[in-house]
Amino acid sequence: MKKDNLDDGINDYTYADTSADMDSDIAMFNEALASLVSNNDDDYADYDDDDGLCTVQIESENDRVRIGTSSVIGRRMSQQDAVRADDDADYDSASSVIAVLCDGMGGLNGGEIASNFAAEHMLEYFHSPSFDMTDIPSSMVRAVRMLDKSVFDMKDSNGDPLKAGTTIVSVVIKDSSLYWCSVGDSRIYIVRNNEIICVTQDHNYLKILMEQVKKEMISEADALNHPKREALISYLGIGGLKYINVNQNPFELMSGDHIVLCSDGLYRSVAESEILGIINSFADDVYSAAEALTSFAVGKNNPHQDNTSAIVVKFLPQR
């Protein structure tokens, strides 16, 4: 599994969508959004767990994949990560699978609303007639562009701008073909045997700084130590996405491959080599693998540990 091969067909770009029915899809999102905001305006979870766990877990399994998730609060006051996963048994193609992870941001519970809305409605869009399974990359880009507008337009119960945002990483598996889409700095890893590769790019200010390094405008040390290097430059809710990371060419999965989706709370605490070791240690148990990843991050005892979430998908052998 070579990184050069994975880079082929992976792009950051702004996708121009002029489909006539886009407004109706946005209206569908906004109608659901209005209900979500009104139902959650005063909905604060009271987390009282000294170890920072409070695990939320989803388990899903069919003949082609196993999916396990884990989401923990860390040392934060609220949970702004959201995870969704679905093996699509009711879809026209029973061999299709989607998984979505979002990491919200925004005052009070704005980030929680944004992330849950985006995750839920990415999944909903996947099930809708508007999602074209013959052109999955374009469908995924179309979805995140609409979600960006919907999150940007969010209002609180007083009608004031919510000023919330969220990252998103999503994967779709059709037969043995893997497609992914990313906005923000959450990540997707592919694990095959003893190799791990991150296939997404972080959409933060460091990306721009490293472009300046290539042009010899600043030194690499200046870029890596810049105080704003982690500031996001693309996320749902920014109001006009500049960067959308997708793979135009599908990645062909092999039996035993694992896909890991995670928020920055995981990879900022757990090294890639440690992620690889945990996945290999729980190779046949994605549920335990996901929980081990988040527990390992919390176990680092970082007093500022962020919300930490992981989705682990295992591609199974043909039967």
C-alpha positions as protocol buffer text, in pm:
chain_id: "A"
residue {
  index: 1
  type: MET
  ca { x: 0 y: 0 z: 0 }
}
residue {
  index: 2
  type: LYS
  ca { x: 193 y: 301 z: -128 }
}
residue {
  index: 3
  type: LYS
  ca { x: 109 y: 661 z: -44 }
}
residue {
  index: 4
  type: ASP
  ca { x: 181 y: 768 z: -403 }
}
residue {
  index: 5
  type: ASN
  ca { x: -91 y: 536 z: -529 }
}
residue {
  index: 6
  type: LEU
  ca { x: -341 y: 672 z: -276 }
}
residue {
  index: 7
  type: ASP
  ca { x: -264 y: 1031 z: -378 }
}
residue {
  index: 8
  type: ASP
  ca { x: -377 y: 962 z: -736 }
}
residue {
  index: 9
  type: GLY
  ca { x: -718 y: 1122 z: -784 }
}
residue {
  index: 10
  type: ILE
  ca { x: -735 y: 1290 z: -441 }
}
residue {
  index: 11
  type: ASN
  ca { x: -815 y: 1658 z: -472 }
}
residue {
  index: 12
  type: ASP
  ca { x: -891 y: 1966 z: -269 }
}
residue {
  index: 13
  type: TYR
  ca { x: -1124 y: 2177 z: -479 }
}
residue {
  index: 14
  type: THR
  ca { x: -1438 y: 2385 z: -486 }
}
residue {
  index: 15
  type: TYR
  ca { x: -1704 y: 2192 z: -669 }
}
residue {
  index: 16
  type: ALA
  ca { x: -1949 y: 2400 z: -875 }
}
residue {
  index: 17
  type: ASP
  ca { x: -2296 y: 2247 z: -854 }
}
residue {
  index: 18
  type: THR
  ca { x: -2567 y: 2401 z: -1071 }
}
residue {
  index: 19
  type: SER
  ca { x: -2828 y: 2124 z: -1044 }
}
residue {
  index: 20
  type: ALA
  ca { x: -3182 y: 2257 z: -1061 }
}
residue {
  index: 21
  type: ASP
  ca { x: -3302 y: 2062 z: -758 }
}
residue {
  index: 22
  type: MET
  ca { x: -3030 y: 2179 z: -519 }
}
residue {
  index: 23
  type: ASP
  ca { x: -3260 y: 2440 z: -359 }
}
residue {
  index: 24
  type: SER
  ca { x: -3516 y: 2173 z: -266 }
}
residue {
  index: 25
  type: ASP
  ca { x: -3243 y: 1963 z: -101 }
}
residue {
  index: 26
  type: ILE
  ca { x: -3125 y: 2267 z: 98 }
}
residue {
  index: 27
  type: ALA
  ca { x: -3485 y: 2336 z: 200 }
}
residue {
  index: 28
  type: MET
  ca { x: -3510 y: 1978 z: 329 }
}
residue {
  index: 29
  type: PHE
  ca { x: -3196 y: 2029 z: 539 }
}
residue {
  index: 30
  type: ASN
  ca { x: -3315 y: 2364 z: 674 }
}
residue {
  index: 31
  type: GLU
  ca { x: -3656 y: 2229 z: 776 }
}
residue {
  index: 32
  type: ALA
  ca { x: -3486 y: 1958 z: 979 }
}
residue {
  index: 33
  type: LEU
  ca { x: -3244 y: 2216 z: 1117 }
}
residue {
  index: 34
  type: ALA
  ca { x: -3520 y: 2439 z: 1251 }
}
residue {
  index: 35
  type: SER
  ca { x: -3663 y: 2147 z: 1447 }
}
residue {
  index: 36
  type: LEU
  ca { x: -3320 y: 2048 z: 1579 }
}
residue {
  index: 37
  type: VAL
  ca { x: -3235 y: 2396 z: 1708 }
}
residue {
  index: 38
  type: SER
  ca { x: -3573 y: 2440 z: 1881 }
}
residue {
  index: 39
  type: ASN
  ca { x: -3545 y: 2100 z: 2047 }
}
residue {
  index: 40
  type: ASN
  ca { x: -3186 y: 2146 z: 2166 }
}
residue {
  index: 41
  type: ASP
  ca { x: -3158 y: 2511 z: 2265 }
}
residue {
  index: 42
  type: ASP
  ca { x: -3157 y: 2428 z: 2635 }
}
residue {
  index: 43
  type: ASP
  ca { x: -3038 y: 2069 z: 2609 }
}
residue {
  index: 44
  type: TYR
  ca { x: -2715 y: 2045 z: 2808 }
}
residue {
  index: 45
  type: ALA
  ca { x: -2577 y: 1711 z: 2913 }
}
residue {
  index: 46
  type: ASP
  ca { x: -2455 y: 1691 z: 3272 }
}
residue {
  index: 47
  type: TYR
  ca { x: -2139 y: 1485 z: 3248 }
}
residue {
  index: 48
  type: ASP
  ca { x: -2000 y: 1382 z: 3583 }
}
residue {
  index: 49
  type: ASP
  ca { x: -1731 y: 1127 z: 3509 }
}
residue {
  index: 50
  type: ASP
  ca { x: -1384 y: 1175 z: 3643 }
}
residue {
  index: 51
  type: ASP
  ca { x: -1218 y: 955 z: 3381 }
}
residue {
  index: 52
  type: GLY
  ca { x: -1361 y: 1149 z: 3086 }
}
residue {
  index: 53
  type: LEU
  ca { x: -1518 y: 846 z: 2920 }
}
residue {
  index: 54
  type: CYS
  ca { x: -1901 y: 859 z: 2888 }
}
residue {
  index: 55
  type: THR
  ca { x: -1878 y: 636 z: 2583 }
}
residue {
  index: 56
  type: VAL
  ca { x: -2138 y: 649 z: 2309 }
}
residue {
  index: 57
  type: GLN
  ca { x: -2110 y: 341 z: 2090 }
}
residue {
  index: 58
  type: ILE
  ca { x: -2277 y: 224 z: 1770 }
}
residue {
  index: 59
  type: GLU
  ca { x: -2241 y: -132 z: 1647 }
}
residue {
  index: 60
  type: SER
  ca { x: -2324 y: -243 z: 1294 }
}
residue {
  index: 61
  type: GLU
  ca { x: -2251 y: -556 z: 1097 }
}
residue {
  index: 62
  type: ASN
  ca { x: -2338 y: -719 z: 767 }
}
residue {
  index: 63
  type: ASP
  ca { x: -2176 y: -971 z: 534 }
}
residue {
  index: 64
  type: ARG
  ca { x: -1927 y: -718 z: 396 }
}
residue {
  index: 65
  type: VAL
  ca { x: -1825 y: -494 z: 686 }
}
residue {
  index: 66
  type: ARG
  ca { x: -1818 y: -459 z: 1062 }
}
residue {
  index: 67
  type: ILE
  ca { x: -1843 y: -112 z: 1213 }
}
residue {
  index: 68
  type: GLY
  ca { x: -1766 y: -4 z: 1567 }
}
residue {
  index: 69
  type: THR
  ca { x: -1766 y: 348 z: 1710 }
}
residue {
  index: 70
  type: SER
  ca { x: -1671 y: 519 z: 2032 }
}
residue {
  index: 71
  type: SER
  ca { x: -1712 y: 883 z: 2136 }
}
residue {
  index: 72
  type: VAL
  ca { x: -1592 y: 1025 z: 2469 }
}
residue {
  index: 73
  type: ILE
  ca { x: -1617 y: 1370 z: 2619 }
}
residue {
  index: 74
  type: GLY
  ca { x: -1255 y: 1396 z: 2738 }
}
residue {
  index: 75
  type: ARG
  ca { x: -1202 y: 1696 z: 2969 }
}
residue {
  index: 76
  type: ARG
  ca { x: -1455 y: 1924 z: 2800 }
}
residue {
  index: 77
  type: MET
  ca { x: -1787 y: 2045 z: 2939 }
}
residue {
  index: 78
  type: SER
  ca { x: -1993 y: 1922 z: 2644 }
}
residue {
  index: 79
  type: GLN
  ca { x: -1975 y: 1663 z: 2368 }
}
residue {
  index: 80
  type: GLN
  ca { x: -1942 y: 1834 z: 2029 }
}
residue {
  index: 81
  type: ASP
  ca { x: -1836 y: 1525 z: 1833 }
}
residue {
  index: 82
  type: ALA
  ca { x: -2101 y: 1327 z: 1645 }
}
residue {
  index: 83
  type: VAL
  ca { x: -2072 y: 982 z: 1485 }
}
residue {
  index: 84
  type: ARG
  ca { x: -2309 y: 795 z: 1254 }
}
residue {
  index: 85
  type: ALA
  ca { x: -2270 y: 466 z: 1071 }
}
residue {
  index: 86
  type: ASP
  ca { x: -2501 y: 259 z: 856 }
}
residue {
  index: 87
  type: ASP
  ca { x: -2480 y: -60 z: 654 }
}
residue {
  index: 88
  type: ASP
  ca { x: -2752 y: 13 z: 405 }
}
residue {
  index: 89
  type: ALA
  ca { x: -2965 y: -300 z: 389 }
}
residue {
  index: 90
  type: ASP
  ca { x: -3270 y: -108 z: 263 }
}
residue {
  index: 91
  type: TYR
  ca { x: -3092 y: 72 z: -18 }
}
residue {
  index: 92
  type: ASP
  ca { x: -3116 y: -40 z: -383 }
}
residue {
  index: 93
  type: SER
  ca { x: -2758 y: -162 z: -353 }
}
residue {
  index: 94
  type: ALA
  ca { x: -2737 y: -371 z: -35 }
}
residue {
  index: 95
  type: SER
  ca { x: -2358 y: -368 z: -57 }
}
residue {
  index: 96
  type: SER
  ca { x: -2330 y: 7 z: 17 }
}
residue {
  index: 97
  type: VAL
  ca { x: -2208 y: 141 z: 352 }
}
residue {
  index: 98
  type: ILE
  ca { x: -2164 y: 490 z: 491 }
}
residue {
  index: 99
  type: ALA
  ca { x: -1990 y: 622 z: 803 }
}
residue {
  index: 100
  type: VAL
  ca { x: -1976 y: 987 z: 913 }
}
residue {
  index: 101
  type: LEU
  ca { x: -1785 y: 1169 z: 1188 }
}
residue {
  index: 102
  type: CYS
  ca { x: -1816 y: 1540 z: 1272 }
}
residue {
  index: 103
  type: ASP
  ca { x: -1637 y: 1763 z: 1524 }
}
residue {
  index: 104
  type: GLY
  ca { x: -1837 y: 2074 z: 1607 }
}
residue {
  index: 105
  type: MET
  ca { x: -1730 y: 2417 z: 1722 }
}
residue {
  index: 106
  type: GLY
  ca { x: -1926 y: 2711 z: 1857 }
}
residue {
  index: 107
  type: GLY
  ca { x: -2027 y: 2874 z: 2183 }
}
residue {
  index: 108
  type: LEU
  ca { x: -2268 y: 2714 z: 2429 }
}
residue {
  index: 109
  type: ASN
  ca { x: -2419 y: 2414 z: 2248 }
}
residue {
  index: 110
  type: GLY
  ca { x: -2378 y: 2549 z: 1892 }
}
residue {
  index: 111
  type: GLY
  ca { x: -2104 y: 2303 z: 1801 }
}
residue {
  index: 112
  type: GLU
  ca { x: -2311 y: 2013 z: 1930 }
}
residue {
  index: 113
  type: ILE
  ca { x: -2607 y: 2119 z: 1717 }
}
residue {
  index: 114
  type: ALA
  ca { x: -2392 y: 2169 z: 1406 }
}
residue {
  index: 115
  type: SER
  ca { x: -2208 y: 1837 z: 1431 }
}
residue {
  index: 116
  type: ASN
  ca { x: -2518 y: 1628 z: 1500 }
}
residue {
  index: 117
  type: PHE
  ca { x: -2712 y: 1802 z: 1225 }
}
residue {
  index: 118
  type: ALA
  ca { x: -2434 y: 1747 z: 970 }
}
residue {
  index: 119
  type: ALA
  ca { x: -2376 y: 1383 z: 1062 }
}
residue {
  index: 120
  type: GLU
  ca { x: -2745 y: 1294 z: 1065 }
}
residue {
  index: 121
  type: HIS
  ca { x: -2824 y: 1467 z: 738 }
}
residue {
  index: 122
  type: MET
  ca { x: -2520 y: 1337 z: 554 }
}
residue {
  index: 123
  type: LEU
  ca { x: -2661 y: 995 z: 635 }
}
residue {
  index: 124
  type: GLU
  ca { x: -3011 y: 1103 z: 533 }
}
residue {
  index: 125
  type: TYR
  ca { x: -2885 y: 1242 z: 202 }
}
residue {
  index: 126
  type: PHE
  ca { x: -2711 y: 911 z: 132 }
}
residue {
  index: 127
  type: HIS
  ca { x: -3052 y: 743 z: 149 }
}
residue {
  index: 128
  type: SER
  ca { x: -3227 y: 1002 z: -65 }
}
residue {
  index: 129
  type: PRO
  ca { x: -3291 y: 978 z: -442 }
}
residue {
  index: 130
  type: SER
  ca { x: -3057 y: 1279 z: -488 }
}
residue {
  index: 131
  type: PHE
  ca { x: -2752 y: 1070 z: -394 }
}
residue {
  index: 132
  type: ASP
  ca { x: -2618 y: 930 z: -722 }
}
residue {
  index: 133
  type: MET
  ca { x: -2446 y: 597 z: -656 }
}
residue {
  index: 134
  type: THR
  ca { x: -2302 y: 607 z: -1009 }
}
residue {
  index: 135
  type: ASP
  ca { x: -2106 y: 924 z: -918 }
}
residue {
  index: 136
  type: ILE
  ca { x: -2031 y: 900 z: -548 }
}
residue {
  index: 137
  type: PRO
  ca { x: -1759 y: 1171 z: -529 }
}
residue {
  index: 138
  type: SER
  ca { x: -1987 y: 1433 z: -685 }
}
residue {
  index: 139
  type: SER
  ca { x: -2275 y: 1328 z: -458 }
}
residue {
  index: 140
  type: MET
  ca { x: -2058 y: 1360 z: -147 }
}
residue {
  index: 141
  type: VAL
  ca { x: -1930 y: 1702 z: -251 }
}
residue {
  index: 142
  type: ARG
  ca { x: -2283 y: 1814 z: -328 }
}
residue {
  index: 143
  type: ALA
  ca { x: -2395 y: 1707 z: 19 }
}
residue {
  index: 144
  type: VAL
  ca { x: -2121 y: 1893 z: 208 }
}
residue {
  index: 145
  type: ARG
  ca { x: -2181 y: 2210 z: 4 }
}
residue {
  index: 146
  type: MET
  ca { x: -2548 y: 2204 z: 102 }
}
residue {
  index: 147
  type: LEU
  ca { x: -2463 y: 2126 z: 464 }
}
residue {
  index: 148
  type: ASP
  ca { x: -2217 y: 2416 z: 470 }
}
residue {
  index: 149
  type: LYS
  ca { x: -2492 y: 2655 z: 365 }
}
residue {
  index: 150
  type: SER
  ca { x: -2741 y: 2510 z: 613 }
}
residue {
  index: 151
  type: VAL
  ca { x: -2497 y: 2534 z: 906 }
}
residue {
  index: 152
  type: PHE
  ca { x: -2394 y: 2886 z: 800 }
}
residue {
  index: 153
  type: ASP
  ca { x: -2761 y: 2991 z: 805 }
}
residue {
  index: 154
  type: MET
  ca { x: -2829 y: 2843 z: 1150 }
}
residue {
  index: 155
  type: LYS
  ca { x: -3019 y: 3063 z: 1392 }
}
residue {
  index: 156
  type: ASP
  ca { x: -3074 y: 3022 z: 1764 }
}
residue {
  index: 157
  type: SER
  ca { x: -3417 y: 3030 z: 1928 }
}
residue {
  index: 158
  type: ASN
  ca { x: -3404 y: 3412 z: 1930 }
}
residue {
  index: 159
  type: GLY
  ca { x: -3341 y: 3426 z: 1557 }
}
residue {
  index: 160
  type: ASP
  ca { x: -2979 y: 3535 z: 1597 }
}
residue {
  index: 161
  type: PRO
  ca { x: -2695 y: 3371 z: 1398 }
}
residue {
  index: 162
  type: LEU
  ca { x: -2576 y: 3062 z: 1581 }
}
residue {
  index: 163
  type: LYS
  ca { x: -2218 y: 3111 z: 1454 }
}
residue {
  index: 164
  type: ALA
  ca { x: -2144 y: 2740 z: 1473 }
}
residue {
  index: 165
  type: GLY
  ca { x: -1941 y: 2511 z: 1253 }
}
residue {
  index: 166
  type: THR
  ca { x: -1823 y: 2154 z: 1222 }
}
residue {
  index: 167
  type: THR
  ca { x: -1569 y: 1939 z: 1046 }
}
residue {
  index: 168
  type: ILE
  ca { x: -1683 y: 1631 z: 858 }
}
residue {
  index: 169
  type: VAL
  ca { x: -1521 y: 1310 z: 737 }
}
residue {
  index: 170
  type: SER
  ca { x: -1731 y: 1052 z: 559 }
}
residue {
  index: 171
  type: VAL
  ca { x: -1670 y: 727 z: 376 }
}
residue {
  index: 172
  type: VAL
  ca { x: -1889 y: 530 z: 138 }
}
residue {
  index: 173
  type: ILE
  ca { x: -1810 y: 169 z: 48 }
}
residue {
  index: 174
  type: LYS
  ca { x: -1981 y: 32 z: -261 }
}
residue {
  index: 175
  type: ASP
  ca { x: -1894 y: -332 z: -321 }
}
residue {
  index: 176
  type: SER
  ca { x: -1514 y: -319 z: -264 }
}
residue {
  index: 177
  type: SER
  ca { x: -1466 y: 46 z: -368 }
}
residue {
  index: 178
  type: LEU
  ca { x: -1392 y: 305 z: -99 }
}
residue {
  index: 179
  type: TYR
  ca { x: -1476 y: 673 z: -144 }
}
residue {
  index: 180
  type: TRP
  ca { x: -1415 y: 947 z: 109 }
}
residue {
  index: 181
  type: CYS
  ca { x: -1486 y: 1315 z: 163 }
}
residue {
  index: 182
  type: SER
  ca { x: -1336 y: 1552 z: 418 }
}
residue {
  index: 183
  type: VAL
  ca { x: -1375 y: 1915 z: 524 }
}
residue {
  index: 184
  type: GLY
  ca { x: -1177 y: 2045 z: 822 }
}
residue {
  index: 185
  type: ASP
  ca { x: -917 y: 1864 z: 1030 }
}
residue {
  index: 186
  type: SER
  ca { x: -1080 y: 1535 z: 1125 }
}
residue {
  index: 187
  type: ARG
  ca { x: -900 y: 1244 z: 959 }
}
residue {
  index: 188
  type: ILE
  ca { x: -940 y: 914 z: 779 }
}
residue {
  index: 189
  type: TYR
  ca { x: -677 y: 640 z: 801 }
}
residue {
  index: 190
  type: ILE
  ca { x: -650 y: 316 z: 608 }
}
residue {
  index: 191
  type: VAL
  ca { x: -484 y: 25 z: 786 }
}
residue {
  index: 192
  type: ARG
  ca { x: -361 y: -275 z: 587 }
}
residue {
  index: 193
  type: ASN
  ca { x: -151 y: -537 z: 762 }
}
residue {
  index: 194
  type: ASN
  ca { x: 131 y: -343 z: 929 }
}
residue {
  index: 195
  type: GLU
  ca { x: 83 y: -19 z: 739 }
}
residue {
  index: 196
  type: ILE
  ca { x: -121 y: 290 z: 823 }
}
residue {
  index: 197
  type: ILE
  ca { x: -179 y: 585 z: 591 }
}
residue {
  index: 198
  type: CYS
  ca { x: -373 y: 906 z: 647 }
}
residue {
  index: 199
  type: VAL
  ca { x: -563 y: 976 z: 323 }
}
residue {
  index: 200
  type: THR
  ca { x: -707 y: 1317 z: 415 }
}
residue {
  index: 201
  type: GLN
  ca { x: -548 y: 1659 z: 441 }
}
residue {
  index: 202
  type: ASP
  ca { x: -593 y: 1893 z: 738 }
}
residue {
  index: 203
  type: HIS
  ca { x: -769 y: 2211 z: 629 }
}
residue {
  index: 204
  type: ASN
  ca { x: -599 y: 2441 z: 876 }
}
residue {
  index: 205
  type: TYR
  ca { x: -376 y: 2747 z: 846 }
}
residue {
  index: 206
  type: LEU
  ca { x: -67 y: 2525 z: 848 }
}
residue {
  index: 207
  type: LYS
  ca { x: -165 y: 2419 z: 495 }
}
residue {
  index: 208
  type: ILE
  ca { x: -124 y: 2780 z: 378 }
}
residue {
  index: 209
  type: LEU
  ca { x: 192 y: 2825 z: 583 }
}
residue {
  index: 210
  type: MET
  ca { x: 351 y: 2516 z: 423 }
}
residue {
  index: 211
  type: GLU
  ca { x: 267 y: 2658 z: 79 }
}
residue {
  index: 212
  type: GLN
  ca { x: 460 y: 2968 z: 184 }
}
residue {
  index: 213
  type: VAL
  ca { x: 749 y: 2746 z: 290 }
}
residue {
  index: 214
  type: LYS
  ca { x: 759 y: 2591 z: -59 }
}
residue {
  index: 215
  type: LYS
  ca { x: 780 y: 2941 z: -206 }
}
residue {
  index: 216
  type: GLU
  ca { x: 1063 y: 3020 z: 41 }
}
residue {
  index: 217
  type: MET
  ca { x: 858 y: 3300 z: 192 }
}
residue {
  index: 218
  type: ILE
  ca { x: 899 y: 3164 z: 546 }
}
residue {
  index: 219
  type: SER
  ca { x: 1101 y: 2888 z: 711 }
}
residue {
  index: 220
  type: GLU
  ca { x: 953 y: 2550 z: 800 }
}
residue {
  index: 221
  type: ALA
  ca { x: 1028 y: 2619 z: 1167 }
}
residue {
  index: 222
  type: ASP
  ca { x: 827 y: 2942 z: 1148 }
}
residue {
  index: 223
  type: ALA
  ca { x: 534 y: 2752 z: 993 }
}
residue {
  index: 224
  type: LEU
  ca { x: 537 y: 2469 z: 1247 }
}
residue {
  index: 225
  type: ASN
  ca { x: 553 y: 2712 z: 1539 }
}
residue {
  index: 226
  type: HIS
  ca { x: 302 y: 2967 z: 1412 }
}
residue {
  index: 227
  type: PRO
  ca { x: 45 y: 3041 z: 1687 }
}
residue {
  index: 228
  type: LYS
  ca { x: -248 y: 3012 z: 1442 }
}
residue {
  index: 229
  type: ARG
  ca { x: -130 y: 2703 z: 1257 }
}
residue {
  index: 230
  type: GLU
  ca { x: -426 y: 2494 z: 1378 }
}
residue {
  index: 231
  type: ALA
  ca { x: -695 y: 2748 z: 1285 }
}
residue {
  index: 232
  type: LEU
  ca { x: -941 y: 2594 z: 1040 }
}
residue {
  index: 233
  type: ILE
  ca { x: -963 y: 2743 z: 691 }
}
residue {
  index: 234
  type: SER
  ca { x: -1243 y: 2515 z: 569 }
}
residue {
  index: 235
  type: TYR
  ca { x: -1534 y: 2372 z: 769 }
}
residue {
  index: 236
  type: LEU
  ca { x: -1910 y: 2331 z: 740 }
}
residue {
  index: 237
  type: GLY
  ca { x: -2062 y: 2665 z: 833 }
}
residue {
  index: 238
  type: ILE
  ca { x: -1788 y: 2885 z: 691 }
}
residue {
  index: 239
  type: GLY
  ca { x: -2029 y: 2999 z: 421 }
}
residue {
  index: 240
  type: GLY
  ca { x: -1859 y: 2898 z: 96 }
}
residue {
  index: 241
  type: LEU
  ca { x: -1620 y: 2606 z: 113 }
}
residue {
  index: 242
  type: LYS
  ca { x: -1274 y: 2665 z: -29 }
}
residue {
  index: 243
  type: TYR
  ca { x: -1138 y: 2316 z: 33 }
}
residue {
  index: 244
  type: ILE
  ca { x: -1321 y: 1986 z: -6 }
}
residue {
  index: 245
  type: ASN
  ca { x: -1103 y: 1676 z: 5 }
}
residue {
  index: 246
  type: VAL
  ca { x: -1232 y: 1382 z: -205 }
}
residue {
  index: 247
  type: ASN
  ca { x: -1089 y: 1088 z: -394 }
}
residue {
  index: 248
  type: GLN
  ca { x: -1212 y: 1093 z: -753 }
}
residue {
  index: 249
  type: ASN
  ca { x: -1080 y: 743 z: -816 }
}
residue {
  index: 250
  type: PRO
  ca { x: -1206 y: 470 z: -579 }
}
residue {
  index: 251
  type: PHE
  ca { x: -962 y: 293 z: -350 }
}
residue {
  index: 252
  type: GLU
  ca { x: -1005 y: -83 z: -387 }
}
residue {
  index: 253
  type: LEU
  ca { x: -1028 y: -253 z: -50 }
}
residue {
  index: 254
  type: MET
  ca { x: -877 y: -589 z: 30 }
}
residue {
  index: 255
  type: SER
  ca { x: -1003 y: -845 z: 279 }
}
residue {
  index: 256
  type: GLY
  ca { x: -902 y: -742 z: 631 }
}
residue {
  index: 257
  type: ASP
  ca { x: -850 y: -372 z: 556 }
}
residue {
  index: 258
  type: HIS
  ca { x: -956 y: -130 z: 830 }
}
residue {
  index: 259
  type: ILE
  ca { x: -1075 y: 229 z: 783 }
}
residue {
  index: 260
  type: VAL
  ca { x: -1047 y: 461 z: 1084 }
}
residue {
  index: 261
  type: LEU
  ca { x: -1234 y: 793 z: 1100 }
}
residue {
  index: 262
  type: CYS
  ca { x: -1139 y: 1015 z: 1395 }
}
residue {
  index: 263
  type: SER
  ca { x: -1161 y: 1362 z: 1541 }
}
residue {
  index: 264
  type: ASP
  ca { x: -850 y: 1562 z: 1629 }
}
residue {
  index: 265
  type: GLY
  ca { x: -894 y: 1463 z: 1993 }
}
residue {
  index: 266
  type: LEU
  ca { x: -762 y: 1122 z: 1893 }
}
residue {
  index: 267
  type: TYR
  ca { x: -469 y: 1195 z: 1663 }
}
residue {
  index: 268
  type: ARG
  ca { x: -339 y: 1484 z: 1873 }
}
residue {
  index: 269
  type: SER
  ca { x: -304 y: 1242 z: 2165 }
}
residue {
  index: 270
  type: VAL
  ca { x: -233 y: 909 z: 1994 }
}
residue {
  index: 271
  type: ALA
  ca { x: 49 y: 863 z: 1741 }
}
residue {
  index: 272
  type: GLU
  ca { x: -14 y: 687 z: 1409 }
}
residue {
  index: 273
  type: SER
  ca { x: 206 y: 399 z: 1524 }
}
residue {
  index: 274
  type: GLU
  ca { x: -12 y: 362 z: 1835 }
}
residue {
  index: 275
  type: ILE
  ca { x: -331 y: 370 z: 1627 }
}
residue {
  index: 276
  type: LEU
  ca { x: -184 y: 95 z: 1407 }
}
residue {
  index: 277
  type: GLY
  ca { x: -91 y: -114 z: 1710 }
}
residue {
  index: 278
  type: ILE
  ca { x: -439 y: -88 z: 1860 }
}
residue {
  index: 279
  type: ILE
  ca { x: -612 y: -179 z: 1534 }
}
residue {
  index: 280
  type: ASN
  ca { x: -387 y: -482 z: 1490 }
}
residue {
  index: 281
  type: SER
  ca { x: -440 y: -586 z: 1851 }
}
residue {
  index: 282
  type: PHE
  ca { x: -819 y: -589 z: 1801 }
}
residue {
  index: 283
  type: ALA
  ca { x: -816 y: -692 z: 1436 }
}
residue {
  index: 284
  type: ASP
  ca { x: -1127 y: -909 z: 1467 }
}
residue {
  index: 285
  type: ASP
  ca { x: -1322 y: -685 z: 1707 }
}
residue {
  index: 286
  type: VAL
  ca { x: -1397 y: -338 z: 1572 }
}
residue {
  index: 287
  type: TYR
  ca { x: -1612 y: -250 z: 1873 }
}
residue {
  index: 288
  type: SER
  ca { x: -1326 y: -308 z: 2115 }
}
residue {
  index: 289
  type: ALA
  ca { x: -1083 y: -138 z: 1875 }
}
residue {
  index: 290
  type: ALA
  ca { x: -1286 y: 182 z: 1867 }
}
residue {
  index: 291
  type: GLU
  ca { x: -1324 y: 188 z: 2245 }
}
residue {
  index: 292
  type: ALA
  ca { x: -954 y: 110 z: 2294 }
}
residue {
  index: 293
  type: LEU
  ca { x: -857 y: 405 z: 2074 }
}
residue {
  index: 294
  type: THR
  ca { x: -1060 y: 658 z: 2272 }
}
residue {
  index: 295
  type: SER
  ca { x: -968 y: 505 z: 2608 }
}
residue {
  index: 296
  type: PHE
  ca { x: -599 y: 516 z: 2516 }
}
residue {
  index: 297
  type: ALA
  ca { x: -628 y: 888 z: 2431 }
}
residue {
  index: 298
  type: VAL
  ca { x: -802 y: 966 z: 2762 }
}
residue {
  index: 299
  type: GLY
  ca { x: -543 y: 753 z: 2940 }
}
residue {
  index: 300
  type: LYS
  ca { x: -271 y: 999 z: 2838 }
}
residue {
  index: 301
  type: ASN
  ca { x: -412 y: 1219 z: 3119 }
}
residue {
  index: 302
  type: ASN
  ca { x: -398 y: 1540 z: 2917 }
}
residue {
  index: 303
  type: PRO
  ca { x: -572 y: 1799 z: 3136 }
}
residue {
  index: 304
  type: HIS
  ca { x: -710 y: 1963 z: 2819 }
}
residue {
  index: 305
  type: GLN
  ca { x: -816 y: 1642 z: 2642 }
}
residue {
  index: 306
  type: ASP
  ca { x: -1063 y: 1728 z: 2368 }
}
residue {
  index: 307
  type: ASN
  ca { x: -1374 y: 1530 z: 2278 }
}
residue {
  index: 308
  type: THR
  ca { x: -1241 y: 1215 z: 2118 }
}
residue {
  index: 309
  type: SER
  ca { x: -1421 y: 996 z: 1867 }
}
residue {
  index: 310
  type: ALA
  ca { x: -1337 y: 707 z: 1638 }
}
residue {
  index: 311
  type: ILE
  ca { x: -1520 y: 492 z: 1386 }
}
residue {
  index: 312
  type: VAL
  ca { x: -1350 y: 165 z: 1290 }
}
residue {
  index: 313
  type: VAL
  ca { x: -1470 y: -15 z: 978 }
}
residue {
  index: 314
  type: LYS
  ca { x: -1338 y: -359 z: 882 }
}
residue {
  index: 315
  type: PHE
  ca { x: -1381 y: -486 z: 528 }
}
residue {
  index: 316
  type: LEU
  ca { x: -1460 y: -857 z: 540 }
}
residue {
  index: 317
  type: PRO
  ca { x: -1361 y: -1139 z: 305 }
}
residue {
  index: 318
  type: GLN
  ca { x: -1586 y: -1240 z: 18 }
}
residue {
  index: 319
  type: ARG
  ca { x: -1813 y: -1528 z: 118 }
}
